[in-house]
Amino acid sequence: MDYSKMGAARPHKGVPRHTEKGQDRAVGQKGRPSKADLLARMKKAAARKEG
């Protein structure tokens, strides 16, 4: 059975497995923009594309 095809979320994808001692492993996962910020950015891009 191929468990990689099951669609389970991988929280640390693309993050180095070995880090400095005491360093936060999930540092790249933090700081994501909020949903409102994403929607505003998408609306701005759509308005720019229309004309």
N, C-alpha and C positions, 0 to 999 in steps of 0.2 A: 504494500500500500504506500502510495506517495503522499506523505503528510503535507508536503509543500504546496500541493494543489487544493487543499481544503479551504483556503481563503481566510485562515486565521491571521489576525493582525500581528505584525512584527514591530514592536515598539522601538527597537534600536537598530533598524535597518540602515546600513551605510555608516554606522558609528564604529570607530575602531574598538576592537575587543580589549586591547591592552592600553591603558592610560597611565598617567602619572599617579603615584600614590596619593589618595585623597581627592583626586580630581573627579568632578561630576561627569558621569558617563552620558547622561541625557542632556548635556548642554546644547546640543544641536536640535533637540526636540522642543526646546522652550522658545518663547518669543514669537509664536505664530500670531498672525493678525486675527482680530476678532471677525466674526461673521459680518457685522455691520461694516467694518473696514473693507472686507472683500467685496460686498455688494456695492458699496460706493465706488470702488475702483472699477468694477465691471460696468456699472452704469456710465461712468466717465468715459471708459473706452468705447462703449456702444455709441454714446453721443458724438464722440470724436469721429467714429467710423461713418456715421450717418451724414455728417457734413458739417 
